[in-house]
Amino acid sequence: MKVLNPFIMAILMAYLLYIPCRKIEGLFKRNKLLKKRARGLSVLTVYIMVVILIILLVNLIIPTLKDSVESLARSIPSYYNRAIQFVEEIPEDSVISKETVKNIISKVEGINFEEIFTVDNITMYIEKAVGIASGVFNIFVTIIISIYILLERTAILNYFRKLSRAMFSKDTYDRLDRYFINGNTIFFKYVSSQVLDAILVSIIMTIALTIMKVNYALLLGVIIGIFNLIPFFGAIVAVGLTGIITIFTGGLSQAIWVVVVLVILQQIDANIINPKIVGDALEISKILIIFSVTIAGAYFGVLGMFLGVPIVATIKMMLDDYIENNKPKETITS
């Protein structure tokens, strides 16, 4: 797997960049002088855009996030002391059990958050989370292979189509081809739309939190956007986490207003923005979505919670096709 890692990452990179490459290639083909070199120019343009985006992230957003994380880590001990003081002031006849809260707080006692949130550790966490190819050589190989895949994608697909025709009957081939095309559409539309929605949510939430003068507005906005990638549960966890942090940084009154505003914005996203972006890519019930997120998350972690929905949608498409092709024929009686 270590040897294959650059190839797997290259396929994933080419898969994510395929649509922008295809769109830009179409624009170049409109020009007679650039038509013959449209594919190469489109790939070059997309990778230049990716490099520019990475430079902007490294120079503008990441330093601010780093400062916010370090500042939050330094402040956690004082927040912990405030929480302990709050618990001690809880009346004995309160609905909230003092002992229960103490047990929860005691679990984080003794953790050195400043050591956990060092730059080196954060980098390590990110590398483990996304499983990127380690080492300069692997990254270089990944980029080169992804470029070749994008340049030769038509020849690669045609070869696998010819191989499939040789291996399977016409009916089986047609069915597999339909599954591949529809499954690919579901996967790409879901993944790309969810990432786009997460970016929009991050921007909207950051602006809202900045207007409300909440501490760590950019950090919290990015966290909400990332959690928003996980259907249903992600938004709840993100809003709850933001509310808890705001209680310590701005007080209970500000936290209540923050939670109210974030819930309203989340509802706007869930009912207006997200459906517009995703469209009809996933025609499955909410029960199946919750089921897929829960099961895939239990076995494959955060990545499973994100990819579980399109996987279940693809399986459902295959089952619907099987039911349609094997349902008993209705008899016509005179």
Order of alpha helices (4+ residues) and beta strands (2+ residues): alpha-alpha-alpha-alpha-alpha-alpha-alpha-alpha-alpha-alpha-alpha-alpha-alpha-alpha
